[in-house]
């Protein structure tokens, strides 16, 4: 199936590993040019860049100026942008409860999980508006509508992020920019599975093995497993391409059946 992505220019944030790396790789495989932004880069991203369709940009997207610098690099390299994928984000389990959280804790979560996307989108939109049928796909989370006190700031930020994207779809849809979100459940990435990820952190605090935490979480889904990054990338690539040309203002759940309600 031709997804109509050949020679389109895409910007992907948080692209050095996990979901972002899978998205960058998939867009390039479909013939797009990709500007992949990440704070430190990675050997995997460097290898992907050797293929000639991916440009790796080291940038701190948590700063006020980082997102605009990434967009400037993309425009300098390719003279425009057709696709923006807001993927960067992170979570810190808040196992001591809400009352233990400081303003700094809240600002950390809101900055990386909401404001990074706001700033990147603000910088990208003037360029997206110059290209007909441009798209924004943002990685949100099931926690946008599945509040969890253990990640309360992350949940609040993702709820705001999904709402933000829905508002954008209403304003910019008539001007040719489609805006959608993807809401994964637990994914096989370092956010959950890394040595300082959710499973390890919860396991240490609870006195149980991280593998048991993972098994219990996987058992809550109908499929009995976490989502693979490539599965999310496949959905993002479909939404970014012309085959989904009348899809906007929508949120797509990919959680293995974790959410049981309508």
N, C-alpha and C positions, 0 to 999 in steps of 0.2 A: 504494500500500500504506500503510495506517495503521500507523505504528510505535508508536502508543499513548504519544505524548510530549506531547500537548496539555496545556498548563498545568502540566507538571512543572517543577520548579526544579532547574537544573543549575549546578554550579560548575566552571569550567574554568581551570586554571592555565597560565601562559605563553601567554596568549591574544591578545597584541598583533599577532602576525604568524605566518606559516607554518602549521604544523599546527594550533596552538591557535586561530588566527583562523578557519581553515576549519571546525574543530569547532564553535566558538561560532556561526558563521554558519549551519551546517547544523542545529544544535539549534534555533535560533530559527526557521528556516524550517519545521521540523516542529511548531512551536507551543509549544515550551518557553520558559520564562523562563531567562535565562542571566546568571550573575554571572561576569564575565570578569576574572581577576586577572592583572596584569602590572606590572613595576616602573615602566616609563615610559609605558605606553600607546602609541597610535599613531593617526595620522589615520584609518587604515582602521577601527580599533576604535571611534573616536569616531563615524564615519559609521554604523557598524553599530548603535551605541547610540541613534542618532536614530530608529530604527524602533520603539522603545518596549518591546522584549522583552529587551534586553541592557543590563545595568548594568556599566559599566567601573569597576574598583577598582584604583587604583595602590598596589601593595604589594610590598615586597621579600621574596620567598619564600625567599631564602637565609638569612634571619635566623631565630632561634629563635621569635620572636613573630609574624612575618609571616603564616604559614599560618593560625594561629588568628584573626588579625585579618580575613583574607579570609572565613573561615567565619562569623565574627560579623557581618560586613557583609551576607552573604547571608541569614542568619537574620533580621537586622533589616529587610531589604528585603522578604522574602517569607515570613517566619514558619516556615521549614523548608527542608529540602533533600531531593531525591529522587535526584539523580545527582551523582557526583563524577568528574571527568575529570582525572587527574594527568598533565599534559603537560610541565610545565616541566623543562628540562634544557639542558645545554650540553657542549661537548667542546673540549679543547685538545690538538692533536696533540703527542705526546711524542717528538719526533724525535731527541733526544739519548740516548734509552734509559732503561731503568729506573734505573740507578745515578745518573743525573743528577736524579732526582726527589726532592724534599724532602717532609717531612711536610706542609708547607703545600700543596704540589701535590696530594697525596693527599686532604687534608681539603677542598680546593676541589672536587674531582671528586665525592667521596662526599657532601658536603653538598648540592650542587645536584641531583645525579642520584639520590640515595637518600633522604637525610634530609628534603628538602623534601616529598617524597611521604609519608613516614612521618608527619611532623608534620601535614600537611594532612589525611591520613586519620584520624589520632587525634582531631583537632578535629571532623571531620565525622561520624564514626561514631555518636556519641550522637544526632545529629539524623536520620541515615539510618535508624537502628533504630526511629524513631518512625513511619516511613512503610513500609507493606508494599510488597514488590517493588522496593526501592531497589537501586541499582547503583553499582559503582565500575569504571571503565575506566582503565587505566594504560598510558601509552605507554612501552614498554620499547625494545628494539633487538635486531637480529640479533646484536649484539655480546655479548648475554647468553650466547650459546652459540657464538659465533664469536670467540674471544679474539684480540686484535690488540695486539701490543706497542707499536704506534704510538699507541694510545689505551688503554693498559693500565688506567688508573684508571677511565675511562668503561666499559670492558668489565666490570671487577669490580663497579662500582656497578650496572650494568644487570642483571648476573647476580643480585646480591643483591636488586634490586628485583623481578624476576620471582619469585624464591623467596619473598619477603615477601608478594607478592600471592597466591601459591598457598596459603600458610599462612592468610592472611586468609579465603580462600574456604572453607577447612575449618571455621574457627571460626565464621564469621558466616553461612554458607549456611543452616544450620538456623534462623537467626533472621531470615531474609528478605532478606539482603543478598547479591547476586551480585557476584563479583569476577573480572574477566578482564583479560588484558593483550594488547596489540597490539605486535608486533615488526617495525617497518619496517626495510628495508635503506636504502640511500641515497635521500634525498628531495630534491626541488627546493626547498630552502629555503636561507636564509643560512648555516645550520650547515655545509653543504657548499659553497654557491656564492657566499657573501658575500666581500667584499674581504679579510676576515681568516678566512675559512672554511677547511675542511679542504683543498679543492683548491688554494687560493691558498697556504696555508702549506706544503703538501707540494711544490707547484711551485717556490716560492722556494728551499726547502732542497735540491731536487734539480736545480735549474737548468733546469727545463722549464716550458712554458706551462701555466697552470691548466686551460685547455681540453683539453689533452692528458691531464691527470690525470683530468678528468671523463670523457673519452671512453674511457679505459682502464677506469675503474671501471664505466661503463655496459655495456661489452662483456662484463663478467663475468656479467651477468644474462642470462637466456634471452630477455627482451623487448628487450634492448639499450638500455634507458633507465632513468632514475630514476623513482621513484614520485612521483605528484603529491600535494600535501597534501590535495586534495579526495577522493582515493581512500581515504586514511586516515580522513578525516572521515566518509565514507559508512559505513565499517566500524564506527567508533566509535558512530555514531548507531544503527545496527542493534543492536549489543550493549547499548546503553543502554536500548533500548525493550522493551516487553512481548513483541514477537514472538520475542525470544530468551530467553524466560522460564525455560527450564531449562538455560541455558548458564552454567556457572560453573566457576572453577578452570582455565580454558583459556587458552592463548596462541595468538594468530592471527598467522601470518607473512604479511607483505605486502612482498615484496622482488623481484618480477619474475623469480623463479626463481634468485636468487643462491645460495641454499643448495641444493645438489644432493643431499644425503644425506637418508635417511628420518628 
